[in-house]
Amino acid sequence: MKFSIQSRRDEQSNELMALATTYLEDFGLTLDEENPDIVISIGGDGTLLHAFHRYSHLLDTVSFVGIHTGHLGFYADWKPSELEKLVLSIAKRDFRVVAYPLLEMVVEHYNSPAESHLALNEATVKSPDVTLVMDVELNDDHFERFRGDGLCVSTPSGSTAYNKALGGAIIHPTLPAIQMTEIASINNRVFRTVGSPLVLPAHHKCVLKPVNEQSFNMTVDHLQLVKKDIKTITFTVAEQKIRFARFRPFPFWERVHESFVSNE
C-alpha cells in the first residue's frame, strides 16, 4: 500500500509526520506523494481540506484519514497518542471506506472556457464592492432575485462549518444533497428573498445568473478566487465523492454533540 502525509507544518504535526512515515515504512508501506492509496492528514480540518484539493484528481482510488493536533475535528478524529494504533490498523488494512458527497461548481464565462471546481465544505459568491445581485434558478425555473452580501452553497459534511454560522441546517453527510444559505440578504417592501436555507437533492441544480457585469469574490473551501465575465454559476451534487478510511465507529451526531454542545 502507498501512503502520503499532509502536515499542518507546526512542530508537533511535523514530528508526528516523521514518526508515522518511519512506522509505516517499517511495516512495508511505500511513501508515494504522487499516487497514494491513503492520505494521512495531521493537523486539523483545514489540513484535510488542503489534502483533499491536493489529491482531488485521485478521488476514485484514494482514501483520507485525519489526526488532530489541536481541537477535535469533523475530519480529523484520531489523537496523536493513538498514532501507533492507527499505523497498525493501516498496515493490517483493518478499515472500511465510507464515501461522502461533494459539491460541484461550474463557472461559465462569456468569452473564455467554463471551469469546474469541487468543494468538500462549501463555495461562496460575494461582490467585492457593492451588493451582490443574482438571479437564482432552480432546475431551470426562476426562483428569486437575490440581493445581499452573498450566497453560500455547502455539502452535508460542510454543513457544520460556515453554513452553520449562517443559520443553515446540519445535514448528515450520508445524504446526497447541497444546501444554499443567504449571507445578509436584503428584505423589505421592495426586495424579497425566501430568507431560508434551501436543501437540494442530488438530481436538482441551482444556477446563479449575475444581473450586473462586475467581478466576484468566490471561495471554494479555503481557496480564494476573483472572477469576471461570468455568465452563470451552476451548483450540483458532484458525481465524485470523497472517501474516508474508517477504523472505528464515530457517529456523526456524537461528533456534532462534542463540537457544539458538550463542555467537557
N, C-alpha and C positions, 0 to 999 in steps of 0.2 A: 504494500500500500504506500502511496505517495502522499506527503503532507506538506503544508505550508503554514507559517505562523505570522499573524498580523499583530504587531505590538503597538500599544499607545505611546511607546518610546520614553516613558518615565523610568526611573531607576528600577523600581520593583518589577514592572512589566518586562523590561529587558532582561532582568535576572531570571525571571520565570521562563522567558522565551529560550534563553540559552540552556537552562536546565531541561526543559521539555524536549528541545532538539537532541540533547545528549541521550536522554532516556529513550526516545522514540527510535533513534538510530541504533542504540544498543539492542533494541527488540527487532531490528532488521528492517525498519521502515526507512523510506528514502525521502530526503528533503528535496522537493521539487516546487519551486516558486512559479513555474510557468504552467504546469498542468497537474495540480494536486487532486487527490481524491477526497481529502478532508482538509478544511482550513480551520485552524485554531485561532480564535481572536482573544487576545489578552489585553484587557483594559476595561472598557465599558461598552454600552450600547453604541456609542458613537464610533468606537473602534470597529465594531462588527459592521456598521454601515459602510465604513471605508473598505473593509474586506469584501463586502457584497459587491460594491461597484468595481473593485479591482478584478473580481472574478465573475462578473455578470455575464460574460460570454461563455461560461462553463456551467451554467445552471442545471443542465440536464445530467451532469455527472458528479458535480462537487457537492459536498455537504459541509455545514458550518457548525461549530460549537464554540461557546464563549466562556472564558474565565474572567471574573470581575476582580479588578484591583482597586475597587472603590466601593460605591454603593451597589447593592444587588440590582441587576437589570432585567429587562424582559427578554433579552437575547443572551446575556452573559450570566449564567446561573451557577457556575462552578466557583468554589472558593480556592484561593491559592494553596491552602493547606490540603486540598484534595487533588493536587496535581498528579501524584503518583498513582492514585486510584483511577484518574481519568486516563492517564497514559496506558495503564494496564488494560483498561477496557477497550481503548482504541486498538492496541496491539492484538487483543483477542477478537476484535471486531464484534464486541458484545454490545451492539447498539442497533436500534431501528431508525429508519429515516421517516420523518414527517415532513409534509410539504405545505407551505402557506402561500396564499395568493399574493400577487404583486399588482402594482398599478402601472399601466402603460399610458404615457402621454405622447401624443403625436402633434407636432407643431408644423402646420402647413403655411408656407410663405407664398407671397405673390410672385416673387422674382428669383427664388432660389429653391433648391430641393427640400422636401419635407424631412424632418428629423424626428427620431423616436427615442424616448428615454424611459427607463424602468425605475420605479421607486419602491423601496422596501417600506418606508414610513409614509411619506406624503410628498405632494408637489403643491406649490403655491404660485399664484399670479397676483402681482401688485403693480400699481402705477407709481413711478418714481417721484412725480411732482404734483400730480393732480388726482382727483377722484377717479378710481377705476370704473369705467362704464363698459359693461359686457352684456351682449345678448346671450342668454342661456337657452340652449336647445336640448331637449331630452328625446332621444330616439327620433330625431329629425323634425320634431314639433317644437315651436317656440314656447318656452315656459315662462320666462320673465326677462326684464332688463334690469340687471344688477347695477347698483351704484353704491360705492363704499370704498373701504381701504383695500379689499382684496378677497380672494377666494382660496380655500384650502381643500384639496382632494386627497383623502387618505386611504390606506389599506386597513384591513381589520387589525393586523398586528401593529400598525402605526396609529390606531385609534386612541391609544393611551398617551400619545405624545402631544404635538401641537393641537391636533383635533380636540383632545380633551380640554385643553386650556381655552379653546374657543366655545366650549359648551356642547361639543359633539358627543354622540353616544359611544360607549365602549362596546366593540363588536368582537365576538370570539373569532380567533384567527383561522378556524377551520371553515368559516363561511366565505364562499367566493363572492365578494361584494366590494364596492368602493363607497366612500361617503364624502359628500361635499358640504362644507360648513362655511358660513359667511364670516368675513372679518370686518367688523364695524360697518354694517350696511346702513344706508340712508333710508329711513322710512318716515314719511309724513303724508300730508294730504295730496301731494303731487306725485311723489315717487313711492313705490311699494315693491317689496320683495316678499317671498314666502316667510322669511325670518326664522326658518327651522332647518336643521341639518337634513340632507336628503341621502338616503341609503339606496344604492342602485345595485341590482343583481348582475350576475356575470353576462347576461345576454343584452344588457342595456348599455347605452353610451351617453355621455354628456359632452356637448360641444359648446365651446365659448367662441363668440364672434365679436371682435373689437368694434365698437361704434365709432371711435375716433382713431385716426392714424397717429400713433405715438410709439414710444419704446415701452417695454415692460420689464419689470424686475421679476424673475422667476426663480424658484428653487426646486431642486429635485433632491430630497433628503438634505445632505449638507452642502450640495453643490449650488453655487450661485451663478445664474445666467442672466444676461441682458439681451433681449431680443427685439428686433424691429421688423417691419414689413410682414406682420402676421396676418394671415387670412383666417385661420381657425386654429383652435387648440382642442384636441379631442382626448377625452379620458375614458378608459375602459379597464375592466379586469384583464390583466395580461394573460396570454396563453402560457407563458413561462411561470414557474413557481420557484420559490427558494426552498431548499432542502436543509433541514436541521438534523443533526445526529442526536438522537435521544437515547441516553444511557439509563435513565430512571424517570419515574413519573414526576412531573412538576405541574400540577393542574393550573390552567390559565387563571381561573378565578382566585386561586390561592396566591398567585403572583400579584394580581391586582390588589388583593387584600393587604399583602405585605408591603406593597409600594405606596398605597394611598390611605389605608385605614389603620393598620397596626402601628402602635407606637413603641413596640418592643425592639 
